[in-house]
Amino acid sequence: MKVPSTTEELCELINYLDKNSADETTGLKEEIYRGIKRINFLLNYAQLTEEDIKLNSVTMTWPERIGPIFDLSKKRLVQKKTKAQEEVKIKSQNLEAEVESLLDIVYKFQDCGILSETNEYVKKLRSIEIKIDELSFKIKEINKEEELLEFDLSPFGKFEEAKEALGPFKLLWDSVSTFQNEYNRWMTSAFIELDAHQIDDQVGNLYKSILKLTKTFKDLAVPRKVSEQIKNKIEKFKAYIPLITILRSPGLKNRHWKEMSDVAGVDMTPDEETTLSTYLEMDLSAHIPKFEEISEVAMKEFNFEKTLANMMEEWKNMTFNHMPYRDSGTFTLTAQEDLQALMNDQIIKIQTLKNSPLARNLEDLIAESEQTLMNIKETWNEWLKVQSGWLRLEPIFSSEETSQQMPLESRNFKQVDKIWREIMTQCLETPEILIMIKTPNLLEKLKECNSLIEEIQKVRNEQNHETPQ
């Protein structure tokens, strides 16, 4: 029989013996009795060897021999179960003592209130938290063994008390630690690296936690005092947040810093050495309303710039679409309603932005965006015009007879055809609109083609008028 190594294995084995030993032996005995009848039959008609007789004797005497084995196994298992029950009781008592000791340690934090010891408190509370996780695992294991051994489960009531008592103390000193560390960073690190929104969120969350703790510790003098001290420090720092938010606006440029510097009477432009402490030492509180006005304008201009940037961003994935033209070996542009719609929409937007009061400081940027749109529009229109003329004339000048009748116009069309094929080949390689329109002399070449097409068409029209009807 396998020796059980755990309480679970022990109980499974006991249950197995209790449930199955009688049933299985009864069934096996019946099988043996049927075997005996078969042996008796064989003895009457056959000669069995000594080895066969010994083997059958072992089988036939099995019922008498197995009973004591079952009884001995049960006895040993009962002894092991009794021992396991005693061990579980001892484990439970020892664990209860551990829990009580831990609870005493937690309650000692009622007397901890030295802010300079914050890091030490945080380390101890973290170790207690780890210990609670360990005890939680042990409690589950003991309760599982108690259930298997049919004991009432030990409640370990003080364990829950320790967990509940730990929470507020840990939140208090974690909050104190966070504020102390962040306060030092906010005051001394480079101001241009501070994130005003993140600071506002952190301070707001810390303040909510501390405010709640002042109520939680209303009957505990020392932690209540710590809560109130940190609450006061946070409230004092909260008064700096409007200035931080104004001065860390992403829209501020050199001209805005100059405006604020003129208001304050001191150079406020930040560099890598500038910190929040630098600005607090300037005593700028009286100028905050004016700074806020400047910052608001800067933010509006910033959003204005983003609008222009987003407009240009929309063109980044736009391409000229094309398709092969018959057996000509070249391509033609296909209709692009999305291109035309975007172009028309953005031209209207640009005109609206130009009339904005904010446009005064962003004239160069607006002009650059407008020029890009105008280049796209003009290139697109000239290109479609060339395509229309080329499609009309290509079948005509493919004829040798036409080339002989109109040699000058034929040479002009060959020039158009050469330029057209070069442009379409390049468009095939770089179909991105913003890249293609920057191709050197593209617009000039398209205009040249249109000029040649007009000359050719003019001559053809004149010839048509001279031809008798």
C-alpha positions in Angstrom: 0.0 0.0 0.0 1.3 3.5 -0.9 2.1 5.6 2.1 0.1 8.8 2.0 2.3 12.0 2.0 -0.5 14.5 2.6 -3.6 14.8 4.6 -5.6 14.8 1.4 -4.1 11.5 0.2 -4.6 10.0 3.7 -8.3 10.9 3.8 -8.8 9.6 0.2 -7.2 6.3 1.1 -9.3 5.9 4.3 -12.5 6.7 2.3 -11.5 4.3 -0.4 -11.0 1.4 2.2 -14.2 2.2 4.0 -16.2 2.3 0.8 -14.7 -0.3 -1.4 -13.0 -3.0 0.7 -16.2 -4.9 1.6 -17.8 -4.5 -1.9 -14.6 -5.5 -3.8 -13.8 -8.5 -1.5 -17.4 -9.8 -1.8 -17.2 -9.7 -5.6 -13.7 -11.3 -5.6 -14.9 -14.1 -3.2 -17.8 -14.9 -5.5 -15.4 -15.1 -8.4 -13.0 -17.4 -6.4 -15.9 -19.7 -5.5 -16.8 -20.0 -9.2 -13.1 -20.8 -9.8 -13.1 -23.5 -7.1 -16.0 -25.2 -8.9 -14.1 -25.1 -12.2 -11.0 -26.6 -10.4 -13.1 -29.4 -8.9 -14.4 -30.2 -12.4 -10.8 -30.3 -13.8 -9.6 -32.5 -10.9 -12.2 -35.1 -11.9 -11.1 -35.1 -15.6 -7.5 -33.9 -15.6 -4.2 -34.3 -13.8 -2.9 -30.9 -12.5 0.7 -30.3 -11.9 2.1 -29.4 -8.5 2.8 -25.9 -9.7 -0.9 -25.5 -10.8 -2.1 -26.8 -7.4 0.1 -24.3 -5.5 -1.0 -21.4 -7.7 -4.7 -22.2 -7.2 -4.2 -22.8 -3.5 -2.8 -19.2 -3.1 -5.9 -17.9 -4.9 -8.4 -20.0 -3.0 -7.0 -19.0 0.4 -6.9 -15.3 -0.6 -10.2 -14.3 1.2 -8.8 -15.6 4.6 -5.5 -13.8 4.1 -6.8 -10.4 2.8 -9.0 -9.6 5.8 -6.2 -9.1 8.3 -4.3 -7.0 5.7 -7.3 -4.7 5.4 -7.7 -4.5 9.1 -4.0 -3.7 9.6 -4.1 -1.0 6.9 -7.2 0.6 8.4 -5.6 0.6 11.8 -2.4 2.2 10.5 -4.4 4.8 8.6 -6.5 5.6 11.6 -3.3 6.1 13.6 -2.0 8.4 10.9 -5.3 10.3 10.9 -5.2 10.8 14.6 -1.6 12.1 14.3 -2.7 14.4 11.4 -5.5 15.8 13.6 -3.1 16.6 16.4 -0.7 18.2 13.9 -3.4 20.4 12.4 -4.5 21.5 15.9 -0.9 22.5 16.6 -0.5 24.3 13.2 -3.8 26.2 13.9 -2.6 27.2 17.4 0.8 28.4 16.0 -0.8 30.3 13.2 -3.2 31.9 15.6 -0.2 33.1 17.6 1.4 34.4 14.4 -1.7 36.4 13.6 -2.0 37.9 17.0 1.7 38.9 16.9 1.1 40.5 13.5 -1.9 42.3 14.7 0.1 43.8 17.6 2.8 45.0 15.1 0.1 46.6 12.9 -1.4 48.5 15.9 2.0 49.8 16.9 1.6 52.1 13.8 -0.9 54.1 15.9 2.2 55.6 17.5 4.2 56.2 14.4 4.3 59.9 13.4 7.8 61.0 12.5 7.8 62.2 8.9 11.5 61.8 8.5 11.0 58.0 9.2 8.6 57.7 6.3 10.8 55.4 4.2 11.3 53.0 7.1 7.6 52.9 7.8 6.8 52.1 4.2 9.3 49.3 4.2 7.9 47.8 7.4 4.3 48.1 6.1 5.3 46.4 2.8 6.9 43.5 4.8 3.6 43.2 6.8 1.6 43.1 3.6 3.8 40.3 2.3 3.4 38.5 5.7 -0.4 38.8 5.4 -0.3 37.2 2.0 1.8 34.3 3.4 -0.6 33.9 6.3 -3.6 34.0 4.0 -2.1 31.0 2.1 -1.4 29.1 5.3 -4.9 29.7 6.6 -6.4 28.3 3.4 -4.2 25.2 3.7 -5.1 24.6 7.4 -8.8 25.1 6.7 -8.6 22.6 3.8 -6.9 20.1 6.1 -9.6 20.7 8.8 -12.3 20.1 6.3 -10.7 16.9 5.2 -10.3 15.7 8.8 -14.0 16.7 9.6 -13.0 19.5 12.0 -14.8 22.8 12.4 -12.9 25.4 10.4 -10.7 27.7 12.5 -12.1 31.3 11.9 -8.8 33.2 12.5 -10.9 36.2 13.2 -7.9 38.4 14.1 -6.5 37.8 10.7 -9.3 39.8 9.1 -8.9 42.4 11.8 -5.1 42.7 11.0 -5.9 43.1 7.3 -8.5 45.8 7.9 -6.2 47.6 10.4 -3.3 47.6 8.0 -5.1 49.3 5.1 -5.4 52.8 6.5 -1.9 52.9 7.9 -0.4 51.6 4.6 -2.5 54.2 2.6 -1.3 56.9 4.9 2.4 56.3 4.7 2.3 55.4 1.0 0.6 58.8 0.4 3.1 60.6 2.6 6.0 58.9 0.8 4.5 59.7 -2.7 3.9 63.3 -1.8 7.4 63.8 -0.3 9.2 62.2 -3.3 7.0 63.9 -5.9 7.2 67.3 -4.1 11.0 67.1 -4.2 10.9 66.2 -7.9 8.4 68.9 -8.8 10.3 71.6 -7.0 13.9 70.8 -8.2 13.7 69.0 -11.6 13.8 70.9 -14.9 10.6 72.9 -15.2 10.3 72.2 -18.9 10.0 68.5 -18.1 7.0 68.8 -15.8 3.6 67.6 -16.9 1.0 70.0 -15.5 -2.0 67.7 -16.1 -0.2 64.7 -14.5 0.7 66.8 -11.5 -2.8 68.1 -11.1 -4.2 64.5 -11.2 -1.6 63.2 -8.7 -2.2 66.1 -6.3 -5.9 65.7 -6.6 -5.8 61.9 -5.9 -3.4 62.4 -2.9 -5.6 65.1 -1.5 -8.7 62.9 -1.7 -6.9 60.0 0.1 -5.5 62.2 2.8 -8.9 63.9 3.4 -10.5 60.5 3.8 -7.7 59.4 6.2 -8.2 62.5 8.5 -11.7 61.1 9.1 -10.6 57.5 9.4 -8.1 58.5 12.1 -10.3 61.0 13.9 -9.9 59.0 17.2 -6.2 58.2 16.8 -4.1 61.3 17.7 -0.8 60.5 16.0 -1.9 59.3 12.6 -4.6 62.0 12.5 -1.8 64.6 13.1 0.2 63.2 10.3 -2.8 63.2 8.0 -3.5 66.9 8.8 0.2 67.8 8.3 0.3 66.3 4.8 -3.1 67.7 4.0 -1.8 71.2 4.8 1.3 70.6 2.7 -0.8 69.4 -0.2 -3.2 72.4 0.1 -0.2 74.7 0.0 1.2 73.0 -3.1 -2.3 73.1 -4.8 -2.0 76.8 -4.8 1.0 76.5 -7.2 -0.9 74.4 -9.8 -2.6 77.3 -11.7 0.9 78.8 -12.3 2.3 75.4 -13.3 -0.6 74.9 -15.7 -0.2 78.3 -17.3 3.6 78.1 -17.7 3.6 74.5 -19.0 1.0 75.2 -21.7 2.3 73.4 -24.9 1.3 76.5 -26.9 3.8 78.9 -25.3 6.5 80.2 -27.7 9.2 82.7 -27.4 6.9 85.7 -28.2 4.6 84.6 -25.4 7.5 84.2 -22.9 8.6 87.7 -23.9 5.1 89.1 -23.2 5.0 87.5 -19.7 8.5 88.6 -19.0 7.5 92.2 -19.8 4.5 91.9 -17.5 6.7 90.5 -14.6 9.6 92.8 -15.2 12.0 89.8 -15.2 13.1 87.3 -17.8 10.8 84.2 -17.4 12.0 82.2 -20.4 12.8 78.7 -19.1 16.0 76.9 -19.8 17.4 73.5 -18.5 18.3 75.0 -15.2 14.9 76.6 -14.5 12.8 74.9 -11.8 9.4 75.5 -10.2 11.3 76.9 -7.2 12.9 79.5 -9.6 9.4 80.8 -10.5 8.1 80.7 -6.9 11.1 82.8 -5.8 10.0 85.5 -8.4 6.7 86.0 -6.5 4.5 86.0 -9.6 1.1 85.5 -8.0 0.0 89.1 -8.7 0.5 88.5 -12.5 -1.3 85.2 -12.8 -4.5 86.7 -14.3 -2.4 88.4 -17.1 -0.3 85.3 -17.6 -3.5 83.3 -18.0 -4.7 85.6 -20.8 -1.4 85.2 -22.6 -1.5 81.4 -22.1 -5.0 81.1 -23.4 -4.1 82.9 -26.6 -1.0 80.7 -26.9 -3.2 77.6 -26.5 -5.6 78.8 -29.2 -2.7 79.5 -31.5 -1.4 76.0 -30.7 -4.7 74.4 -31.6 -4.8 76.6 -34.7 -1.4 75.2 -35.7 -2.6 71.6 -35.0 -5.6 72.2 -37.3 -3.2 73.2 -40.1 -0.9 70.3 -39.3 -3.9 67.9 -39.4 -5.0 69.3 -42.7 -1.6 68.5 -44.2 -1.6 65.1 -42.4 -4.7 64.1 -44.4 -2.7 64.4 -47.6 0.0 62.1 -46.4 -1.8 58.9 -47.4 -3.4 60.4 -50.5 -2.1 59.1 -53.8 -2.7 59.7 -57.5 -4.6 56.7 -58.9 -3.8 55.5 -62.4 -4.6 52.7 -64.8 -3.0 51.3 -68.0 -4.2 52.9 -71.2 -4.9 50.3 -73.8 -1.7 49.0 -75.4 0.0 52.4 -75.3 2.6 51.3 -72.7 1.7 54.2 -70.4 -1.0 55.1 -67.9 -3.8 57.6 -67.3 -5.1 59.2 -64.1 -8.5 57.9 -62.9 -11.2 60.1 -61.4 -10.7 60.8 -57.7 -13.7 62.3 -56.0 -12.0 62.0 -52.6 -9.1 64.1 -53.8 -11.3 66.8 -55.3 -13.6 66.8 -52.2 -10.7 67.1 -49.7 -9.0 69.8 -51.8 -12.2 71.9 -52.0 -13.0 71.4 -48.3 -9.5 72.5 -47.2 -9.4 75.5 -49.5 -12.5 76.8 -47.7 -11.0 76.0 -44.3 -7.8 77.9 -45.2 -9.9 81.0 -46.2 -11.8 80.8 -42.8 -8.5 80.5 -40.9 -7.0 83.4 -42.7 -9.9 85.6 -41.4 -9.3 84.5 -37.8 -8.0 87.0 -35.3 -5.3 84.4 -34.5 -3.9 84.5 -38.0 -1.8 87.5 -37.4 0.9 85.6 -35.7 0.7 82.6 -37.9 0.7 84.2 -41.4 3.8 82.2 -42.6 2.4 78.9 -41.6 -1.0 79.7 -43.2 0.7 80.8 -46.3 2.8 77.6 -46.5 -0.3 75.4 -46.1 -2.3 77.5 -48.6 0.6 77.3 -51.1 0.7 73.5 -50.8 -3.1 73.4 -51.5 -2.8 75.7 -54.4 0.0 73.6 -55.8 -2.1 70.5 -55.5 -5.1 72.2 -57.1 -3.1 73.7 -60.0 -1.1 70.6 -60.7 -4.2 68.4 -60.6 -6.1 70.7 -63.0 -3.2 71.1 -65.4 -2.6 67.3 -65.3 -6.2 66.5 -66.2 -6.1 69.0 -68.9 -3.0 67.5 -70.5 -4.6 64.0 -70.1 -7.7 65.2 -72.0 -5.6 66.6 -74.8 -3.3 63.6 -75.0 -6.2 61.2 -75.1 -7.8 63.2 -77.9 -4.6 63.6 -80.0 -2.9 60.2 -79.4 -5.0 58.2 -81.8 -4.7 60.9 -84.5 -0.9 61.3 -84.4 -0.4 57.5 -84.2 -1.3 57.6 -87.9 1.7 57.9 -90.4 -0.5 59.9 -92.8 -1.3 62.6 -90.1 2.4 62.9 -89.3 3.2 63.6 -93.0 0.4 66.0 -93.4 1.2 67.9 -90.2 4.9 67.5 -89.6 5.3 70.5 -87.2 2.3 69.5 -85.1 3.5 65.9 -85.1 6.8 66.9 -83.7 5.0 69.0 -81.0 2.8 66.0 -80.1 5.8 63.7 -79.8 7.2 66.2 -77.3 3.9 66.1 -75.4 3.8 62.3 -75.6 7.4 62.1 -74.3 6.7 64.4 -71.3 3.4 62.6 -70.6 5.1 59.2 -70.4 7.9 60.4 -68.2 5.5 62.0 -65.8 3.2 58.9 -65.7 6.2 56.7 -65.1 7.3 58.8 -62.2 3.8 58.8 -60.8 3.8 55.0 -61.0 6.9 55.0 -58.9 5.9 57.7 -56.4 2.1 58.1 -56.4 2.0 60.0 -53.1 0.5 63.4 -53.8 2.6 65.5 -51.5 5.8 63.9 -52.9 4.7 64.0 -56.5 3.8 67.7 -56.6 7.3 68.5 -55.3 8.9 66.9 -58.4 11.2 69.6 -60.0 9.5 71.5 -62.9 6.4 69.2 -62.9 3.9 72.1 -63.1 6.0 73.8 -65.8 6.2 70.6 -67.9 2.4 70.2 -67.6 1.9 73.8 -68.7 4.3 73.3 -71.6 2.3 70.3 -72.7 -1.0 72.2 -72.5 0.6 75.1 -74.5 1.7 72.6 -77.2 -1.7 70.9 -77.3 -3.4 74.2 -77.7 -1.2 75.1 -80.7 -1.8 71.7 -82.3 -5.5 72.0 -81.7 -5.5 75.5 -83.1 -3.9 74.4 -86.4 -6.3 71.4 -86.6 -9.3 73.7 -86.1 -8.0 76.1 -88.8 -7.6 73.2 -91.3 -11.1 72.0 -90.5 -12.5 75.4 -91.3 -10.5 75.6 -94.6 -11.6 72.1 -95.7 -14.7 72.4 -98.1 -17.9 70.8 -96.7 
